[in-house]
Amino acid sequence: MQKLLTIVVPVYKVEPYINKCLDSLVLEDEHLMNQLEVVIVNDGTPDNSAEMSREYVKRYPNTFRQIDKENGGHGSAWNVGLKEATGKYLRFLDSDDWLTNLDKLMYVLQRSDADVVMTNLNNYHEDTKCNDLWQLSANQSNELRDVEQFNFDDFYGRTNVMNFLFSTYKTELLQPLYPLFMEKVMYDDSILYAIPFIHAKNYLCCDFVLYNYLSGRVGQSMNSSVKRKNVKSLLKTYLYEMDYISKHIDKLGEQRKMSLFRIMASDSSYLLHMLTYLPWHEFKKQISICVPFFHLEQKEWKRGKMNARFLKYPLPLFYMIEKIRQTFN
């Protein structure tokens, strides 16, 4: 019997979190549990995380399995999980995060044939112990829609709503793209911002929280200070995403094109912001790599204030303005 859902969990240095993560994947309903596949990818972790996760394989051998590999980074682990997935649907779960309402998702997947199933997100701030609910548009709940109808304004303008935090994907949508994720870089998941708009035909929104994202952890890749230290990695993944978009965008309908242009505008604006934290000589070098992508859609590119300043001022003046803004923000 084909599994209904595969969940890919990469494991690397997560001893304090791994049990909570994997406990959230254990379902009371035995029938649902048998329809679930959890692929744990041990990315050569040096701590006891892999031994801790192996206990779940022993306890639930029909659901959990573990693949051990040499360390290759987050994207490498996701690529292995993507290749190994056997479920009709696929989702990714980082091992310091956890799921709630997994049974609800399984019931939806039993009845649905949507290419992308979207759910709400809870952002848990470890430093303040507070929850922040990121809710999708309620007026689209439980209604199958064509991707050509998608409008970011219906989702509070968020351009990341089809990435892994919000979305479960049909495996056949992503598996032919293996290896999809860049390896040995950070922020490898950014390609998932664009992929559904290029390859999916439809999507379904559900009005419940599934993913619980842990933020505020010291050393976390999404920590602002860590991002600033890894701007070059961010640049690589965003350029990979933009290059992928530019190779496919001409084949798409007008609404999907607009969605992708908006993603590029948002990503480019954020990338510009991060690049300004580099020293001038490094900024000048890195910004030249981005220039070929700026022409893709000028009118969309100009919508962001950061983008408008970049296009308006000479490069040294733009850089000086942003440095001044950093000082006062």
C-alpha positions, 0 to 999 in steps of 0.5 A: 500500500502506498503511503499517503504522506512522507515527512522528511526530517533532517537531523544534525545537532538537535539533542534538545529538540529531536524528541519533541519533533518526532513525538509530534509525528506519532498518531493515536489512530493506527490506520493513519499511522500506517499511512504515514512515512517519516524519513529521518536523514541523519546528516552525520550529526556528531551528537546523540541526535541520531541515536535518539531518533533511531529509537523511533524506528525501533518503536514504529518500524512501519512508519519511521525509517532512518538514513545515515549519511556523511554531513553535507548540509541541510539541502543535502539531507532534504535531497536524500529525503526527496529521493527516498519519499514514497508517499503521495504527498510530501512535506519537510520538517526541520528537527527543532520544529514540530507539528500539531493537527497532523491527523487533520492534515491526513484526513484532508489529504485522504479526500484531496487531490490538490498539488499543494495543501496550505496550512497555518503556521505558529511561530514560537519565540523561544527567547520570549516564550510567545506564540505568533499565529500566521494565518492564511486567508480565511476566505479561501479555506477548504476550496480548491483553486487554480494557481492562475487565480492566486493573489498574494494580497489574499494572503496578507501580501506574504510571498513565502506562503507556498514554502515548506512552513505552510505547504505540503506538496504532491510528491510527483510535483517535486520528485522529478526535480531531484536534486532540487535543493542547493547543497553546502549553503544556507537558506536552501529552502528558498527555491520552494517559494517559486516551485509551486507557481511554476509546476503546480496546477492548483492549491487548497488552503486549510484553516488550522495550524500544522507547522510550529516554527521555533525562532529566537534560538541562538545560532539559528540560521534565521537569526538576523546576526547569523544571516548577516554573516552568511550573506554570500550563502543567501545570495547563492540561493536567491540567485539559484531561485531567480535563475530557475524562474527566468528559465520557466517563466515564459511558459506560464500564464499571466497571473502566474508570471505576476506571482513570480515577478512579485516573489523576485521583487520581494526577494531582491529587495531583501537581498539588497538590504542584506548585501548592504551589511557587507563592506563597500568593496565586497558589496560592489563585487557581490551586487554585480552578480545580481545585475543580470536579474534586475532587468526581468521585470522593471516595473515590479522591481520598482515597487519596493522602496529599497529597489526604487532607491537602488535604481534611482541613485548612483551605487556609492550614494545608495550604499551610503544611504543604506548605511545611514538607515542601518545606524538609525534603525 
